[in-house]
């Protein structure tokens, strides 16, 4: 699955417990009729993927939906969902990469064509 939008917030890397579990959150605002603010968490070695991104950048994030069950001390079962990122792409870089060839309407038409000139390729 993918989430696409502009970065609204990038959090700092947080470390939990003695095992060194790391998590970093990013909020992306979708660009649709009713924009949504989607929080995506990157964990462990994926935290560094956010280092080269800034607020306002348009991105596409590859995500996995995660769910877990927890039983509280009173014996009630609770369910939690999270959106976990595993890839992030800068959409602005794709849009700026345009073609080096100008559009066809900017070329002059060829007037000096000779019917005797032919393709001399050997095949």
N, C-alpha and C positions, 0 to 999 in steps of 0.2 A: 504494500500500500504506500501511498505518497501523500504528503501534505505540502501545499504550495502557497506562498504568500510572502509578506515582508516581515523581516525580523523586528519585533517590538521590544524585546528584552533578551539579554544574554546574562545568565547568572555566573557566579564564580563556582569553581569546582569545590565540592564539599566532600569530606572524607568521614566515614562512619566506622565505628567499632575498631577492634584490635586487628581485624583482618585486612583493613585498609580499603574497604569498599568505597569507590568514588562515584560521584554523580554530578552532572552539570545540566542545568535546565535552560531551555530557550523557549520564548513565546513567539509564535508566528501568527500574524493577522492575515486571514484569507482575504482575497479580493473577489468578492461576489456580492450579490444583492444584499445579503445580510451577513456582513463580515463576522467571522468567528475568531476568538483569541485562543489558539491551541497551544498548550504547553507540551513540549516534547522533552523527554529526558535522555541524555546520553550517559552511558555508564562505562566504568573501567577505562580501557584504552581508547574508547570512542570520545572521551571528554575533549581530547586535543583537537578533534575535528572542528570545533567551534572557534579555535584560536584565530583563524584568518577571516572571521566574519564580524560585521558591525551592524548596529541598529540601522534600520532603513533599507538594508539590502534585500532584493527579491531572491528567494531561495526555493528549492524543491528538496524535501527531506524524505528519504526512504524510511518507513516506520514499520514496527511490529506492534500489534496490540497484545498486551500482557494482562492476565487476570490471576488473582490469587484469593484463596479462602483463608479466613482467620477466625478462630473461636476465642471470644473474649473470656475473662475470668468468670463471668456469670453464665457461661455456657451458650451464649448466643453466637450464631455463625454470621460473620460479616464478609462481604465480597468487595474487593478493590480492583480497579482497572488502572492501567498506565499505558502511555504511548511512549515507546522506546525507539529512539532514532539510531540508525546504523550507517547512514550515508547522508551527505548534504552537498548540494550543487548550487553554485552561484548562477542565477538566471540572467543577471546583468551581463556577465561575461559572454554568454551565448548570444545575446542580442547585439553586443558591440562587435562581435567577430565578423560582421558582414562581408560580403564578397568584394574582392579587389577589382573585379570587372565591372565597368560602368553599365548602366542599363542600355538595352539595344537601341532605344530612341536617341541616344547621344552619339551614335556613329553616323558618319556620312555614307550614303549609298555608293556602291562601286559603279563607276561609269565607264571604266576602261577595260571591260571584259572582252576577250578575244576568243571566238569560237574555236580557233585552232589550238589554243592552249588546252592541254588535257593533263590529266593526272598521270605522272610518270612513275608511279610506284610499281615495283616489280611483281606485285601479286594482285 
